Amino acid sequence: MTIEPRRRLRTKMAPPPSYVRKSLFKIKEKAADYIVLEKALDSHELEELHKLLKRKRPQPAKMKNEGAGESDDERKARYADRDSSISWFKAEVECPLVYQRLLCLVREANTHWPIIKVCKTGELECTYEEVQYSVYGPGQHFNAWHQDAFVKGNDPEDARQMTVVLMLSKQSEYTGGSFQAKVKGPSGKKVTRAISFDAGDALIFPSKRLMHRVSVVKTGLRKTLVFWAWENASCRFYTDSKR
């Protein structure tokens, strides 16, 4: 009697959780406190976004909670040194395709800086702020050095953990308007670095770490989307025992 070899059973392997999957994005530039991802938005997504933003009417920028309560926001003293126009909108409702891409970008960033808790399903345990559409025209800027959040801050926005800046304008469409950051130089001291990113690229950084600003736009229009992931436990405003 011939005995046939036993057939090996094939077991279906579960896909790895999202936080260990291979990156969907190509890193254009990487430093200790920021990364630039190339073509985070493709041409179709950019086109859909531009259609939406044509209906927006950005207004002169000010802090979301300016004048509310007894804010001691560290940014406020320098906020007069800003000149730009902004508009806030709910991307998950008005542009779901881009919203999902923004969530992917935050998850990607959290693999570089695991500062946001990850649940068993691989999703991040955080909330998200409305998207800020920001426009800088000739002569406009955000010349004040600032951080987006502070651990010991006493304002709601200090819950920001991760910042995503999506560039919407091609580099040929404006001059000036450089995103500048304070980074550690070869000697260990902080130096100013101009970070270059083109339409569709995403600049991402931990909100409480990177000191940055936007230099004066000389010609054209510089347009970006800014998106923040929040974690209330990351700042004193929500963890103070008095609240």
N, C-alpha and C positions, 0 to 999 in steps of 0.2 A: 504494500500500500504506500502510495506516495503522499507524503505530508507536505502540504503547501505552506510556505512561510506565512507567518501571521502578518496581516496588514497593519501598518501603523495608523493609529487614529489621529486625525487632524483636529486639533483643538483651535477654536476661534479665539484669537487674542483680543482682549479689550483694548481700544485705543488709549494711548497715554493721556493723562489729564492735560487740560489745555495749557497749564503753566509749565509743562516740560516738553511741549511739542516744539518742533523745529520752527525757528523764526520765519514769519511771513515777509519780513522786511529786510532790506539791504542797508547795512550801516554805512553811512557816508562819512561820518566823523564821530569819534568817541573820546570823551574825557572823563575825569573822575565824577563830575557833577552834571554832565549833560551828554546827550547823544543826538545826532542828526540822522534821521532815517530817510533814505532816498525814495522818491515817488511813493510816499505813503498813500496818496490819492492818485488814482489813474486819471486819464483824460476824460473818461465818461463821468466819473464822480466829480471832477472839477467843473465840467460843463453843467451838471445838474445843480451844483452848488451856486454857480454864477447866476443861473436862472432865478434861483430863490433870492439871492442877495440883491438883485436888481430892484426888488420890491421893498427893500429896507431903506429907511431914512435915518442913518446914523446921526446922533446928536453929540454936542460937546461932552467930552468924557468927564466924569466925576466918580467918586467912590460910591458903590452901591448903597452903603449905609451912611453916607455923609449927612451929618446933622441929626442922626438918630441916636437917642440915648446919650450915655456918657462915654463915648468911645475914646480910648487912649491910643488909637492905632498909630504905630510907629511910622507908617507911611504918610500920614496926613500932613505933617509939618513940611514935607517936601512935595506934596501933591500939586501945588501951584506950578511946579516946574514940569507940567505936562500939557501938551496941546495936541489933541487928536479927537476924532469922532468915533463913537461906538454905538452899537445896537445889540440888545440881548434877545435871544430867541430859543425856543425849545426844539432842538434838532431832532429829538426822538419822534416828534409829531410832524415837523415841517420838512425834514430831510432824513428819513430813517436809514437810508443807505450810508450816508456820511456818519450818522450817529453810531452805527454799528462799527464802522471803521475806527472811530474815535475810541470806542471801548477796547478794541483790539490793540490800539496803540498804548493805552494805559496798561493793559495786561503785559504787553511786550516790555514796557519800561519797568514793570515790577519784577521782571526776571533779572534786570540789571541792578535795581535797588529794591530788594524785597521788604519794603516798608509798609505795605498794605497787606492785611491778613487775607489768606486764601482759604476758602471753605473746602469741604471734601469733594465737591463737584468741580473744583477748579476755578470757580467764580470768585471775584474779589469782593470782600466785605466792605464796601464803601458806597457812597452816594455821589451824584454828579451834579455840578452846577450848570445852570443854563450856559449856552455857548455865547461868547462875546465876539461879535464881528467888529473889527477895528480898522479904521482907515486913517492914514497919515498923508496929507497933501503937502505941497511946497511950504517950507518954513515950519512945519509941525514936527513934533518930537515927543519923547518921554525921557527927558534929559536927566531926571533925578535917579540916582542909584537907588534901587529898592529890591526887596524880596517880596514874593507873593504871599508869604505867611510867616508867622513866628510861633514857636512853641509856647512862649510865655505871653502871647498876645491876648488882648481882651476884646476881640471882635469876632463875629461869626466867620469871616473869611479866613481866620487863622486855622481853620480845620482843613484847609487845602493841603493835600499831600503830594499830588503830582500835577504838573503843568504840561499841557500839550499846546504848542504853537504851530499851526498849519499855515504855511506861506501860500497865498493865493495869487500873488503877482509874479510875473516873470522878472528876472533880474534886469532885463532890457527895458522894462516899463517904468523904472524910477532910478534916481541916483540919490546917494546919501541913504538915510534911514537904516543904518547898520545896527544889527542887534549886537550889543557889546556886553561881555560878561567879565566878572572878576574871577580869575582862576589862579591856581598855584603855579608859579613859574619855576624855572630850574633851581633858583636859589632858595625856594621855599616861600618866598614872599608873593603876595598877590599882584598879578599883572592884568592889564586889560587885553582881552582878546575879542576880535570881531569875528562873529560866527556867520558863515555864508550858507544860505539855503535858498533854493529856487522854488518856483511854483510846483505845488504838490508835495514838497518835502515837509517833514515834521521835525521840529526841535522839541525835545522832551527833557524835563529836569525835575528833581525833587523840589517842591515849592518852597521849602524852608531852608534850602541850602544855597541856591545860586543868586548872587547879587548881580543885577543886570540893568540895562537901560536901552533906549532906542535913540540914536543920534538924529540930527535934523535932516529931514528929507529936502533935497535941493530941487529936484524936478520930478514930475509924474506923481503917481499914486501908489502907495505901499499898503496892501490889504492882507489881513491875516484873520484867522479864527483862533481864539484862545479857549481852552477847555480845561476844567479842573476836576480832579477826583478828590472827594472829601472823606475824612475819617475823624469823627468828632473827638475820639479819645486822644488825638494827636496834639491837642492844644488846651491851654488852661481855661479858655472861655467856656468849654463844655464840661471840663473835669473839676473845676473849682467846687469845693464842698458847699459854698454859699449858694449855688444855683440849684 
